[in-house]
């Protein structure tokens, strides 16, 4: 009986050793899989730009950057630097292709409440056909929605790239807000015609940029 047990244990040991040798030989023949690229990381030909907070700071968009806004892909072709009475902000002209353009405005706002930090207001603008409508100091109705006066003024601007505007000049604007939070803005270069657009608020983290090295 003891002899049988010894034989069984010996056979089991031989099987385990042979199995380990087979696994080792297979691992030596098969190359290790390539490291997986983290989700959302760009191809090596470009560089992803992020700040220390973990998301891209849209104020650092540069001409020629590929800009991803949520699911849409754009190219930054123009930049406006605006200022009014010490207040400064930036607007970027984004080309989606097929002659479709959007303006992206980025402005640092004062705290909404005491104790809060300053925050970035990021808005994506879409043109609105207003058929010659001009801004007024009272409520306006556009597409059946009431918009009430919010802010108006004249800002100095300096342009880069392709904006369709002079290198420098003055820009009149008038902003309105609806009860549902939508923003309507009229803008014109002094001496030009008014153009209107709707704004959609974005979070800075919804914007990603890829830049050629």
Secondary structure, DSSP 4 states (H G I P E B T S, - for coil): -HHHHHHHHHHHHHHHHHHHHHHHHHHHHSPPPPPPPPTTPPPTTEEE---TTSS--GGG--TT-EEEETTEEEEEEEEEEEEETTEEEEEEEEEEETTEEEEEEEEEEPPSSTTPPPEEEEEEEEEE--TT----SS-EEETTEEEEEEEEEEEEEEEEES-SS-SEEEEEEEEEE-TTS-EEEEEEETTS--EEEEEEEE-GGGEEEEEE-
